Amino acid sequence: MSGSDRPAPPEDWRPTRRRLRGTFLAAAAPVIACLAALCGLTAWATAGAAGTPPRIEIGAARVFLPYADKENTAAFFQISNRGGADDELVSVTSPAVERAMLSRHDSTGTGADTMAMTGPVTVPAGGTVAMSPFGLDVMVRVRARWQVGEGVPFVLHFRRSGPVEVVAFVVRPGS
């Protein structure tokens, strides 16, 4: 195709005021929409409504001293989430125990309790999960004999925050 084979531009095409205004409006609509969305998101994040990631803190870590030559006992933690998003405790491990499992004790209302292994435990944003012998705990099988006051290392594994290391101190049940 040579330069002479091109069709000639129409003679009547000129950038008229009407054509320029239509082109400007077509280009301005998406630009204005993007600016409005950006301003809205900036205001939302500045106000703190966008949230923050979970910030997990562990307190009151204790583990019961096994009694009567038993191999199983329970560990308890107070888990606080100071962040703006929920997180989940998915598992607990320790080099000092053979096995650690999340469990929950429930009252049947007839003077008996049931205990069952549980799945991940939600730690709500701005909230606290307090483990106790009457609800959620970590059932552990011990490897060696412990003494009252001894520190036992644990690692709590969270879905979003990752692992958190903590030392639980051995206490007598009921203390």
C-alpha positions as CSV (number, residue, x, y, z in Angstrom):
1,M,0.0,0.0,0.0
2,S,1.6,3.3,-1.1
3,G,1.0,6.7,0.3
4,S,-1.4,7.5,-2.6
5,D,-3.6,4.5,-1.8
6,R,-4.8,6.0,1.6
7,P,-8.2,7.4,1.7
8,A,-8.3,11.2,2.0
9,P,-9.6,12.6,5.3
10,P,-13.0,14.0,5.1
11,E,-12.9,17.7,4.2
12,D,-15.5,18.6,6.8
13,W,-13.7,17.2,9.8
14,R,-12.7,19.9,12.2
15,P,-12.3,20.0,16.0
16,T,-15.6,21.8,16.7
17,R,-16.6,23.0,20.1
18,R,-19.2,20.3,20.3
19,R,-16.8,17.5,19.5
20,L,-14.2,18.7,22.0
21,R,-16.8,18.9,24.7
22,G,-18.0,15.4,24.0
23,T,-14.4,14.0,24.1
24,F,-13.6,15.9,27.3
25,L,-16.8,14.5,29.0
26,A,-16.0,11.0,27.9
27,A,-12.5,11.2,29.4
28,A,-13.5,13.1,32.5
29,A,-16.1,10.6,33.8
30,P,-13.6,7.8,34.7
31,V,-11.1,10.3,36.1
32,I,-13.7,11.9,38.4
33,A,-14.9,8.4,39.5
34,C,-11.3,7.3,40.3
35,L,-10.6,10.5,42.3
36,A,-13.9,10.2,44.2
37,A,-13.0,6.5,45.1
38,L,-9.5,7.5,46.1
39,C,-10.8,10.3,48.4
40,G,-13.3,8.0,50.0
41,L,-10.7,5.3,50.7
42,T,-8.3,7.8,52.1
43,A,-10.9,9.2,54.5
44,W,-11.9,5.7,55.5
45,A,-8.3,4.6,56.3
46,T,-7.5,7.9,58.0
47,A,-10.6,7.5,60.3
48,G,-9.3,4.0,61.3
49,A,-12.2,2.2,59.8
50,A,-9.9,0.2,57.5
51,G,-8.7,-1.8,60.5
52,T,-5.3,-3.1,61.5
53,P,-3.9,-6.6,61.4
54,P,-4.4,-8.8,64.5
55,R,-1.9,-8.1,67.3
56,I,-1.8,-11.1,69.6
57,E,-0.7,-10.9,73.2
58,I,-0.5,-13.9,75.6
59,G,-0.9,-13.6,79.4
60,A,-1.7,-15.7,82.4
61,A,0.0,-18.8,80.9
62,R,-0.2,-21.8,83.3
63,V,-0.3,-25.6,83.2
64,F,-1.6,-27.9,85.9
65,L,0.8,-30.2,87.7
66,P,-0.2,-33.8,86.8
67,Y,-1.5,-35.6,89.8
68,A,-1.7,-39.3,90.8
69,D,0.9,-40.4,88.3
70,K,-1.3,-39.3,85.4
71,E,0.3,-38.4,82.0
72,N,-2.4,-36.0,80.9
73,T,-3.0,-32.5,82.2
74,A,-4.2,-29.1,80.9
75,A,-2.7,-25.8,80.0
76,F,-4.5,-22.4,80.0
77,F,-3.7,-19.1,78.3
78,Q,-5.3,-15.7,78.2
79,I,-5.1,-14.6,74.6
80,S,-5.8,-10.9,73.7
81,N,-6.1,-9.5,70.2
82,R,-5.3,-5.7,70.3
83,G,-5.6,-5.5,66.5
84,G,-8.5,-4.6,64.2
85,A,-9.0,-8.0,62.6
86,D,-10.0,-11.4,63.9
87,D,-7.5,-14.2,64.1
88,E,-7.7,-17.9,64.9
89,L,-5.7,-20.1,67.2
90,V,-5.2,-23.2,65.1
91,S,-2.9,-25.4,67.2
92,V,-0.5,-25.5,70.2
93,T,2.9,-27.3,70.3
94,S,5.6,-27.7,72.9
95,P,8.9,-29.5,72.9
96,A,8.2,-30.5,76.5
97,V,5.0,-32.5,75.8
98,E,4.2,-35.5,73.7
99,R,1.0,-34.1,72.4
100,A,-1.1,-30.9,72.8
101,M,-4.7,-30.6,71.6
102,L,-7.3,-27.8,71.8
103,S,-10.2,-29.1,73.8
104,R,-13.5,-27.8,75.3
105,H,-15.3,-28.9,78.4
106,D,-19.1,-28.4,78.4
107,S,-21.6,-29.0,81.2
108,T,-24.4,-31.3,80.3
109,G,-26.7,-29.8,82.9
110,T,-27.1,-33.1,84.7
111,G,-24.0,-32.8,86.9
112,A,-21.7,-34.3,84.3
113,D,-19.3,-32.7,81.9
114,T,-18.2,-33.6,78.4
115,M,-14.9,-33.0,76.8
116,A,-14.2,-32.9,73.1
117,M,-11.4,-31.9,70.9
118,T,-12.1,-28.6,69.1
119,G,-11.0,-27.0,65.9
120,P,-9.6,-23.5,65.5
121,V,-10.6,-20.9,68.1
122,T,-11.5,-17.4,67.0
123,V,-9.8,-14.6,68.8
124,P,-12.0,-11.5,68.0
125,A,-10.6,-8.1,67.1
126,G,-10.2,-6.1,70.3
127,G,-11.3,-9.1,72.3
128,T,-9.9,-11.8,74.7
129,V,-10.2,-15.5,74.9
130,A,-9.6,-16.7,78.5
131,M,-9.0,-20.5,78.8
132,S,-10.2,-22.2,82.0
133,P,-10.8,-25.7,83.4
134,F,-14.5,-25.1,82.8
135,G,-14.3,-24.3,79.0
136,L,-11.6,-24.1,76.5
137,D,-8.1,-25.5,77.3
138,V,-5.1,-27.3,75.9
139,M,-5.0,-30.9,76.8
140,V,-1.3,-32.1,77.0
141,R,0.4,-35.4,77.5
142,V,3.6,-34.9,79.5
143,R,7.0,-36.4,78.8
144,A,8.6,-36.0,82.2
145,R,7.7,-35.1,85.7
146,W,7.3,-31.4,86.4
147,Q,7.7,-29.4,89.6
148,V,5.5,-26.5,90.8
149,G,6.9,-23.2,89.5
150,E,8.7,-24.8,86.6
151,G,8.4,-23.1,83.2
152,V,7.1,-25.1,80.2
153,P,7.6,-23.6,76.7
154,F,4.7,-23.5,74.4
155,V,4.1,-22.2,70.8
156,L,0.6,-21.0,69.9
157,H,0.0,-21.1,66.2
158,F,-2.3,-18.5,64.7
159,R,-3.7,-18.4,61.2
160,R,-2.8,-14.7,60.5
161,S,-0.3,-13.7,63.2
162,G,1.9,-16.8,62.9
163,P,3.5,-18.6,65.9
164,V,3.7,-16.9,69.3
165,E,6.1,-18.4,71.9
166,V,5.2,-18.3,75.6
167,V,6.3,-20.0,78.8
168,A,3.5,-21.5,81.0
169,F,4.3,-22.0,84.7
170,V,3.3,-25.2,86.5
171,V,0.7,-24.7,89.2
172,R,-1.3,-27.1,91.4
173,P,-4.9,-27.6,90.2
174,G,-7.3,-25.3,92.0
175,S,-4.7,-22.6,92.6
